Amino acid sequence: DADVTQTPRNRITKTGKRIMLECSQTKGHDRMYWYRQDPGLGLRLIYYSFDVKDINKGEISDGYSVSRQAQAKFSLSLESAIPNQTALYFCATSDSGLRNTGELFFGEGSRLTVL
Amino acid sequence: GNSVTQMEGPVTLSEEAFLTINCTYTATGYPSLFWYVQYPGEGLQLLLKATKADDKGSNKGFEATYRKETTSFHLEKGSVQVSDSAVYFCALSGNNAGNMLTFGGGTRLMVKP
């Protein structure tokens, strides 16, 4: 089983619908992240959380919200989806403190299409 | 702020050819540098890293040397295989809070038999 699991893996929805992408991890890491991948733009950070009570905006947080329900769970919501939010979304985790090496551990991605 | 620039793809090579994917960066201080690889249908995984100037990261036949004087971290492999076909991302971890990663745009490599 994957250490970082994302659901759903694929989703097609319509403009204006609310969408939630979920992420769970078994690595025991404190830090969790949501990234968006678009062709040619690499990965851009949407939100990140360093522990259960910590939520921070990334470079492209507009139109998104997150919830850190537990150390192992971090969900991303699109309150009212729009077509330019069509992308591949990745959840990632990393260790913290002195154990942090900068390495991220990624889920397999959630492909979202907004019509 | 921090930024990473890598060559645009796709890069198409024949099996056993030599590979270079260029990566340059802009950062303050002394970042750590990474190459991540994304195989089709999968998430990114760490390929190699270097944490200080002149360090060489290596893994699976790939190498990259941290060159502070040219702010570069080019990825090389002497003989590519079809199984190396993937998207490669250069990234840096700056001196910001939490060692956040900044990614380049990715370079798609296609290796033909």
Chai-1 contact restraints between the chains, C-beta under 6 A:
chainA,res_idxA,chainB,res_idxB,connection_type,confidence,min_distance_angstrom,max_distance_angstrom,comment,restraint_id
A,G40,B,G105,contact,1.0,0.0,6.0,A-B,restraint_1
A,L41,B,G105,contact,1.0,0.0,6.0,A-B,restraint_2
A,G42,B,F103,contact,1.0,0.0,6.0,A-B,restraint_3
A,G42,B,G104,contact,1.0,0.0,6.0,A-B,restraint_4
A,G42,B,G105,contact,1.0,0.0,6.0,A-B,restraint_5
A,G42,B,G106,contact,1.0,0.0,6.0,A-B,restraint_6
A,L43,B,F103,contact,1.0,0.0,6.0,A-B,restraint_7
A,F90,B,G43,contact,1.0,0.0,6.0,A-B,restraint_8
A,N100,B,N99,contact,1.0,0.0,6.0,A-B,restraint_9
A,G102,B,S32,contact,1.0,0.0,6.0,A-B,restraint_10
A,G102,B,S93,contact,1.0,0.0,6.0,A-B,restraint_11
A,G102,B,N99,contact,1.0,0.0,6.0,A-B,restraint_12
A,E103,B,L46,contact,1.0,0.0,6.0,A-B,restraint_13
A,F106,B,G43,contact,1.0,0.0,6.0,A-B,restraint_14
A,F106,B,L44,contact,1.0,0.0,6.0,A-B,restraint_15
A,G107,B,G43,contact,1.0,0.0,6.0,A-B,restraint_16
A,E108,B,E42,contact,1.0,0.0,6.0,A-B,restraint_17
A,E108,B,G43,contact,1.0,0.0,6.0,A-B,restraint_18
A,G109,B,G43,contact,1.0,0.0,6.0,A-B,restraint_19
